[in-house]
Amino acid sequence: MFKKIRPLIFKFSPEVAHSLAIKTLKSNLIPSSKAIDSEILKTKLFGKNIKNPIGVAAGFDKNAEVYNPLFNLGFGFLYIFFSFITSLKYLIASRRIVGCYS
């Protein structure tokens, strides 16, 4: 599927592509990952147990809008940078957030 939409995606500016990715994740158009958790991949990062070492870097979801859909895709952790301190209460419930900075 990616081979078919790749030429279209690369015609957008990075800002537009990022906005479309966030909107797509918000709309839940992407099915959840059916990946099997492996004991080999489980690790500890900054004192937190995570299911795998594959994460999303700071800046992708800077307002913490789509962290649940990203976890559903199979990422083991997220590094969130956001500017609204009130969002912190929503992130505390997830033990897979590595860092939160405002």
Secondary structure, DSSP 8 states (H G I E B T S, - for coil): -HHHHHHHHTTS-HHHHHHHHHHHHHTT-S--------TTT-EEETTEEES-S-EE-TTTTTT-SSHHHHHHTT-SEEEEE-S-GGGHHHHTT-TTEEEEE-
